[in-house]
């Protein structure tokens, strides 16, 4: 199974891939409809909101978590 090189999301179905392109290294959440990668700050903000909601972290905790996580991802090396 492929994982998004920006956020780590598992990509199993064609619709999970950016632009619906199965050879895309990035998921539908990290790309524009064309399949092009969104800017880092935009992806970071969406991930912070996601972790605040899903893990019930406050904003500073979510920001620290996301910053650490993103620094490990190939897209942001």
Secondary structure, 3 states (H helix, E strand, C coil): CEECCCCCCEECCHHHEHHHCCCCCCECCCECCCCCECCHHHHHHHHHHHHHHHCCCCHHHHHHHHHHHHCCCHHHC
